[in-house]
Amino acid sequence: MLLASCVHQPTPATMTADTQFDPARVAVIDHAIEGAIAARKLPGAVYHLERGAARYQRGYGKLSYEEGADAVTQDTVFDVASLSKVLVTAPAVLMLAEEGSIDLEAPITRYFEQCSGGGKEAITVRQLLTHTSGLASGLPAKPAWQGQAAALALACAQAVTHPPGSFFRYSDINYILLGLLVERTAGMPLDRFAQQRIFAPLGMRTTGYRPLERMPATVIAPTQRGATEAAQLPTAHGDLAPGAALQGVVHDPTVRRMGGGAGSAGVFSTVGDVARFARMLMGNGELDGARILTPESVRLLTTTQSPPGIAALRGMGMDIDSPYAKRPRGNLYSVGSYGHTGFTGCILWADPSSQSFYVFLSNRVYPDDRSVVLPLYTQLGTLSAQAATGALQ
């Protein structure tokens, strides 16, 4: 259960007393986020900036546009969508590789014999991690299907569109397979692995899959209202009423079909918890005495591991310089900084050279998934670098 501090009351920004960012610079960040909310690009958001002892964190706006909606606070829980790939799946694969349970250079058919055919025999675990498998971007929705076994069968039925290792395409199929690989190798569900090996050791107390099993919906930011197929897709908590907002139920329809959790999406978290994960990476895999990853695994996760000849630069999880990186990186952080975004309106971006990072969580998909916040991403990347490093654009 959540503590009473998670009750949604307006809260002021917090900034460490010993080392602070320039108030004028963080005020510009506040203005950018508040401007997007005023323009109804998103109902609410929360932001965290950190460099060493200096930390700035604030909630903005409300959970929805409805009259009487609660204010977003620093404890609001968000569907972080594809941040799940780097908070759970990629680190889990690397942990198991450290232990010798997974070979990063092995073909996926070593672990999934049913994935033979269609050019997939050449796909390696590394290529799944770097989105260079040649597989399509997502699983088909029709004919209707449900469950992890059906997802695996569909993934294994796909044919590659390009020779593995020759082409970059961001693909949820890659990380669905990786999540299932973790389960098969570790001998436990992905959510349990994440809780035992990542969230609990890092003190990420609110983070996890299927949050309605642990907390009331009222502390979770809603996502899409009347989402396609939402009312027809069963969840762990029953079918949704027609037109109801997804609140505590994962936004991604493929992951809903899989039961609410997958390697591609499904994690819900708070800004403080995501910041703890980023702090661990800045600590070369360790936080508060708990080692999550070896320094070598952090290197594989956060530095370029794409095959030669691929223009889009990816780590084994993190984005470095693909087309998706340019906006959250902004105009000042250099190539070599890294991070990831989430479809619901989320960013984690870190810069090793300045030892700074920022986290932005929002529900920009509320109420109809039509809002575009990419210009805000560029602003946040640039303004975060300015505030963290004192750089001038």
C-alpha positions as CSV (number, residue, x, y, z in Angstrom):
1,M,0.0,0.0,0.0
2,L,1.1,3.6,-0.6
3,L,1.9,5.9,2.3
4,A,-0.3,8.8,3.1
5,S,2.2,11.1,1.3
6,C,0.8,9.8,-2.0
7,V,-2.5,11.6,-1.4
8,H,-2.8,14.1,-4.2
9,Q,-2.4,17.5,-2.7
10,P,-0.6,20.4,-4.4
11,T,3.1,20.3,-3.4
12,P,5.8,22.9,-4.1
13,A,9.0,22.1,-5.9
14,T,11.8,20.6,-3.9
15,M,15.5,21.6,-4.3
16,T,18.4,20.4,-2.2
17,A,19.5,23.0,0.3
18,D,23.3,22.4,0.1
19,T,23.8,22.6,-3.7
20,Q,21.1,24.2,-5.8
21,F,20.6,24.9,-9.5
22,D,20.2,28.5,-10.6
23,P,16.6,29.3,-9.8
24,A,16.3,31.4,-12.9
25,R,17.2,28.4,-15.1
26,V,14.8,26.0,-13.5
27,A,12.1,28.6,-13.7
28,V,12.4,28.5,-17.5
29,I,11.9,24.7,-17.3
30,D,8.8,25.3,-15.2
31,H,7.5,27.8,-17.7
32,A,8.0,25.4,-20.6
33,I,6.0,22.6,-18.9
34,E,3.3,25.0,-17.6
35,G,3.0,26.4,-21.1
36,A,2.4,23.0,-22.6
37,I,-0.2,22.3,-20.0
38,A,-1.9,25.6,-20.7
39,A,-2.0,24.7,-24.4
40,R,-3.7,21.4,-23.4
41,K,-0.8,19.4,-24.8
42,L,-1.0,17.3,-21.6
43,P,-3.0,17.6,-18.4
44,G,-0.1,17.1,-16.0
45,A,3.5,16.1,-15.5
46,V,6.4,15.7,-13.1
47,Y,10.0,16.6,-13.7
48,H,13.3,15.8,-11.9
49,L,16.8,17.3,-12.7
50,E,19.9,16.0,-10.9
51,R,23.6,16.6,-10.9
52,G,25.6,15.4,-7.9
53,A,24.0,16.8,-4.8
54,A,21.9,19.2,-6.7
55,R,18.3,18.0,-7.3
56,Y,15.2,19.7,-8.5
57,Q,11.8,18.0,-8.6
58,R,8.3,19.3,-9.2
59,G,4.8,18.3,-10.2
60,Y,2.7,20.3,-12.6
61,G,-1.0,20.4,-13.6
62,K,-3.6,17.9,-12.8
63,L,-4.3,14.2,-13.4
64,S,-6.9,15.0,-16.1
65,Y,-8.9,17.9,-17.6
66,E,-12.0,17.0,-15.6
67,E,-13.4,19.5,-13.1
68,G,-12.1,18.7,-9.6
69,A,-9.2,16.5,-10.8
70,D,-6.4,16.1,-8.3
71,A,-3.2,17.9,-8.8
72,V,-0.1,16.0,-10.0
73,T,2.4,15.6,-7.2
74,Q,5.9,14.2,-7.0
75,D,4.3,10.9,-5.8
76,T,1.9,10.5,-8.8
77,V,2.3,7.2,-10.5
78,F,2.6,7.1,-14.3
79,D,2.5,4.5,-17.0
80,V,6.0,4.8,-18.2
81,A,5.4,2.8,-21.4
82,S,8.7,1.9,-23.2
83,L,10.9,3.1,-20.3
84,S,10.1,-0.5,-19.3
85,K,12.6,-1.6,-21.8
86,V,15.5,0.1,-20.0
87,L,14.2,-0.1,-16.4
88,V,13.6,-3.8,-16.6
89,T,14.2,-5.8,-19.7
90,A,17.6,-4.8,-20.9
91,P,19.1,-4.8,-17.4
92,A,17.5,-8.1,-16.7
93,V,19.1,-9.7,-19.8
94,L,22.5,-8.2,-18.9
95,M,22.2,-9.5,-15.4
96,L,21.5,-13.0,-16.7
97,A,24.4,-12.6,-19.2
98,E,26.7,-11.7,-16.3
99,E,25.7,-15.0,-14.6
100,G,26.3,-17.0,-17.8
101,S,22.6,-17.9,-18.3
102,I,22.3,-15.9,-21.5
103,D,24.8,-15.6,-24.3
104,L,24.4,-12.1,-25.9
105,E,25.9,-13.4,-29.2
106,A,23.8,-16.5,-29.4
107,P,21.0,-16.9,-31.9
108,I,17.5,-16.6,-30.4
109,T,16.7,-20.0,-31.7
110,R,19.0,-21.4,-29.0
111,Y,16.3,-20.3,-26.5
112,F,13.2,-20.4,-28.7
113,E,13.4,-23.3,-31.2
114,Q,10.0,-22.4,-32.6
115,C,11.5,-19.1,-33.9
116,S,13.2,-20.8,-36.8
117,G,12.4,-19.9,-40.4
118,G,11.8,-16.6,-42.2
119,G,15.4,-15.5,-41.8
120,K,15.2,-15.5,-38.0
121,E,17.9,-18.1,-37.4
122,A,20.5,-15.4,-37.8
123,I,19.0,-13.0,-35.1
124,T,21.1,-12.8,-32.0
125,V,20.2,-11.6,-28.5
126,R,22.5,-8.6,-29.1
127,Q,20.5,-7.6,-32.2
128,L,17.2,-7.8,-30.3
129,L,18.7,-5.4,-27.7
130,T,20.0,-3.0,-30.3
131,H,16.8,-3.1,-32.5
132,T,18.8,-4.5,-35.5
133,S,17.0,-7.8,-35.7
134,G,15.1,-7.0,-39.0
135,L,11.8,-7.9,-37.3
136,A,8.7,-5.7,-37.8
137,S,7.9,-3.0,-35.2
138,G,4.9,-4.7,-33.5
139,L,2.7,-7.7,-33.4
140,P,-0.6,-7.7,-35.4
141,A,-3.8,-7.2,-33.5
142,K,-5.9,-9.4,-35.8
143,P,-7.1,-12.0,-35.7
144,A,-7.8,-11.5,-32.0
145,W,-5.4,-13.2,-29.6
146,Q,-4.5,-13.2,-25.9
147,G,-1.8,-14.5,-23.7
148,Q,2.0,-14.8,-23.6
149,A,2.0,-18.1,-25.5
150,A,0.0,-16.5,-28.4
151,A,2.4,-13.5,-28.3
152,L,5.4,-15.8,-28.6
153,A,3.8,-17.8,-31.4
154,L,3.0,-14.6,-33.3
155,A,6.6,-13.2,-32.8
156,C,8.1,-16.5,-34.0
157,A,5.8,-16.5,-37.1
158,Q,7.3,-13.2,-38.3
159,A,9.7,-13.1,-41.2
160,V,12.6,-10.6,-41.2
161,T,12.3,-7.7,-43.6
162,H,16.1,-7.1,-43.6
163,P,19.0,-9.3,-42.9
164,P,19.7,-9.3,-39.1
165,G,22.4,-6.8,-38.2
166,S,22.0,-4.7,-41.4
167,F,19.1,-2.4,-40.5
168,F,17.8,-0.4,-37.5
169,R,14.1,-0.5,-36.8
170,Y,12.7,0.2,-33.3
171,S,10.6,-2.9,-32.6
172,D,8.4,-3.9,-29.6
173,I,8.7,-7.5,-30.9
174,N,12.4,-7.4,-30.0
175,Y,11.7,-6.6,-26.4
176,I,8.6,-8.9,-26.1
177,L,11.0,-11.7,-27.0
178,L,13.6,-10.5,-24.6
179,G,11.1,-10.3,-21.8
180,L,10.0,-13.9,-22.5
181,L,13.7,-14.9,-22.7
182,V,14.2,-13.5,-19.1
183,E,11.2,-15.5,-17.9
184,R,12.4,-18.7,-19.5
185,T,16.0,-18.3,-18.4
186,A,15.3,-17.1,-14.8
187,G,12.5,-19.5,-14.2
188,M,10.1,-16.8,-12.9
189,P,7.7,-14.2,-14.3
190,L,9.3,-10.9,-15.5
191,D,7.5,-8.9,-12.9
192,R,8.8,-11.0,-10.1
193,F,12.3,-10.9,-11.5
194,A,12.1,-7.1,-11.7
195,Q,10.8,-6.7,-8.2
196,Q,13.4,-9.1,-6.6
197,R,16.5,-8.1,-8.7
198,I,15.9,-4.4,-9.6
199,F,13.1,-2.5,-7.8
200,A,13.5,-3.8,-4.2
201,P,17.4,-3.5,-4.1
202,L,17.2,0.0,-5.5
203,G,14.5,1.1,-3.2
204,M,12.1,1.8,-6.1
205,R,9.1,1.2,-3.7
206,T,6.3,2.2,-6.0
207,T,7.5,0.8,-9.3
208,G,6.0,-2.3,-10.8
209,Y,3.7,-3.9,-13.3
210,R,-0.1,-4.1,-12.7
211,P,-0.2,-1.3,-10.0
212,L,-3.9,-1.9,-9.1
213,E,-2.8,-5.0,-7.3
214,R,-0.9,-2.7,-4.8
215,M,-2.5,0.8,-4.8
216,P,-5.8,2.6,-5.5
217,A,-6.4,4.0,-9.0
218,T,-6.7,7.5,-7.6
219,V,-2.9,7.9,-7.2
220,I,-2.3,6.9,-10.9
221,A,-2.4,9.3,-13.8
222,P,-5.0,8.1,-16.4
223,T,-4.1,7.6,-20.0
224,Q,-6.4,7.1,-22.9
225,R,-10.2,7.4,-22.6
226,G,-12.2,5.1,-24.7
227,A,-9.0,3.5,-26.1
228,T,-9.5,1.2,-29.1
229,E,-10.4,-2.3,-27.9
230,A,-10.0,-1.2,-24.2
231,A,-13.4,-2.3,-23.2
232,Q,-13.0,-5.7,-25.0
233,L,-9.6,-6.6,-23.6
234,P,-9.7,-8.4,-20.3
235,T,-7.4,-7.2,-17.6
236,A,-6.4,-8.5,-14.2
237,H,-9.2,-6.4,-12.8
238,G,-12.0,-7.2,-15.3
239,D,-13.1,-5.6,-18.5
240,L,-13.2,-1.8,-18.7
241,A,-16.5,0.0,-19.1
242,P,-17.0,1.4,-22.6
243,G,-15.4,4.9,-22.7
244,A,-13.6,4.5,-19.4
245,A,-10.1,5.9,-19.1
246,L,-7.2,3.5,-18.6
247,Q,-6.1,4.3,-15.1
248,G,-3.7,1.7,-13.6
249,V,-4.2,-0.5,-16.7
250,V,-1.4,-0.4,-19.2
251,H,-1.9,1.8,-22.2
252,D,-0.2,-0.5,-24.7
253,P,-2.9,-2.7,-26.2
254,T,-0.4,-5.5,-27.1
255,V,0.7,-5.6,-23.4
256,R,-2.9,-5.7,-22.3
257,R,-3.4,-8.8,-24.5
258,M,-0.4,-10.3,-22.7
259,G,-1.9,-9.8,-19.3
260,G,-0.6,-6.4,-18.4
261,G,3.2,-7.0,-18.4
262,A,5.8,-7.6,-21.0
263,G,9.4,-6.8,-21.9
264,S,8.2,-3.9,-24.1
265,A,5.9,-2.0,-21.7
266,G,3.8,-2.3,-18.6
267,V,5.8,-0.7,-15.9
268,F,4.3,2.1,-13.7
269,S,6.5,4.3,-11.7
270,T,7.1,7.7,-10.0
271,V,9.7,10.3,-10.9
272,G,11.6,9.6,-7.7
273,D,11.9,5.9,-8.5
274,V,13.1,6.5,-12.0
275,A,15.6,9.0,-10.7
276,R,17.0,6.3,-8.3
277,F,17.5,4.0,-11.3
278,A,19.4,6.8,-13.2
279,R,21.5,7.4,-10.1
280,M,22.5,3.8,-10.1
281,L,23.7,4.1,-13.7
282,M,25.7,7.2,-12.7
283,G,27.1,5.1,-9.9
284,N,28.4,2.6,-12.5
285,G,25.8,0.0,-11.5
286,E,25.6,0.6,-7.7
287,L,23.4,2.7,-5.5
288,D,23.5,3.0,-1.7
289,G,25.6,-0.2,-1.4
290,A,23.4,-2.3,-3.6
291,R,25.1,-3.4,-6.9
292,I,22.6,-4.0,-9.6
293,L,24.8,-4.2,-12.7
294,T,28.6,-4.7,-13.2
295,P,30.4,-1.7,-14.7
296,E,30.7,-3.7,-17.9
297,S,27.0,-4.2,-18.1
298,V,26.4,-0.5,-17.6
299,R,28.8,0.1,-20.5
300,L,26.9,-2.3,-22.7
301,L,23.6,-0.7,-21.7
302,T,24.6,2.9,-22.2
303,T,27.3,3.0,-25.0
304,T,27.1,2.3,-28.7
305,Q,26.7,-1.5,-29.4
306,S,25.0,-1.3,-32.8
307,P,26.5,-3.4,-35.5
308,P,29.1,-1.6,-37.9
309,G,27.4,0.3,-40.7
310,I,24.3,1.1,-38.7
311,A,23.8,4.9,-38.6
312,A,21.4,4.8,-35.6
313,L,23.5,4.4,-32.5
314,R,22.0,2.3,-29.7
315,G,23.4,0.6,-26.6
316,M,22.0,-2.7,-25.4
317,G,18.9,-0.8,-24.3
318,M,19.6,2.9,-24.3
319,D,19.2,5.2,-27.2
320,I,22.3,7.3,-28.0
321,D,21.9,8.8,-31.5
322,S,18.9,7.3,-33.3
323,P,16.2,9.5,-34.8
324,Y,14.3,9.1,-31.5
325,A,17.2,10.6,-29.5
326,K,17.5,14.0,-31.0
327,R,14.5,15.6,-29.2
328,P,15.0,14.4,-25.6
329,R,18.8,15.0,-26.0
330,G,18.1,18.6,-26.9
331,N,20.6,21.0,-28.5
332,L,23.3,20.9,-25.8
333,Y,23.9,17.5,-24.4
334,S,26.4,15.7,-26.6
335,V,26.2,12.4,-28.5
336,G,27.4,10.1,-25.8
337,S,24.6,11.1,-23.5
338,Y,21.9,8.4,-23.5
339,G,18.3,7.7,-22.5
340,H,14.9,6.5,-23.7
341,T,11.4,7.8,-24.1
342,G,7.9,6.3,-23.5
343,F,4.9,6.7,-25.8
344,T,2.7,8.0,-22.9
345,G,4.9,11.0,-22.6
346,C,8.0,10.0,-20.6
347,I,11.7,10.7,-20.8
348,L,14.9,9.5,-19.0
349,W,18.0,11.2,-20.3
350,A,21.5,11.1,-18.8
351,D,24.8,12.7,-19.6
352,P,27.9,10.9,-18.2
353,S,30.2,13.8,-19.0
354,S,28.4,16.2,-16.7
355,Q,27.1,13.4,-14.4
356,S,23.6,14.9,-14.8
357,F,20.2,13.5,-15.8
358,Y,16.6,14.5,-16.1
359,V,13.3,12.6,-15.8
360,F,10.0,13.7,-17.2
361,L,6.8,11.7,-16.7
362,S,3.4,12.7,-18.1
363,N,0.1,11.4,-19.5
364,R,0.2,13.3,-22.8
365,V,-2.0,10.5,-24.2
366,Y,-5.0,11.6,-22.1
367,P,-7.7,11.7,-23.2
368,D,-7.5,10.7,-26.9
369,D,-3.8,10.0,-27.8
370,R,-3.8,13.0,-30.2
371,S,-1.5,15.4,-28.4
372,V,2.0,16.0,-29.8
373,V,4.7,17.0,-27.2
374,L,7.8,16.4,-29.2
375,P,8.7,20.2,-29.3
376,L,8.5,20.1,-25.5
377,Y,11.0,17.2,-25.5
378,T,13.5,19.4,-27.3
379,Q,13.0,22.2,-24.9
380,L,13.4,20.0,-21.9
381,G,16.6,18.4,-23.2
382,T,18.1,21.8,-24.0
383,L,16.9,23.5,-20.8
384,S,18.0,20.6,-18.6
385,A,21.5,20.8,-20.0
386,Q,21.6,24.6,-19.5
387,A,20.4,24.2,-15.9
388,A,22.7,21.3,-15.1
389,T,25.9,22.5,-16.7
390,G,25.5,26.3,-16.9
391,A,25.9,26.0,-20.7
392,L,24.7,28.8,-23.0
393,Q,22.9,27.9,-26.2
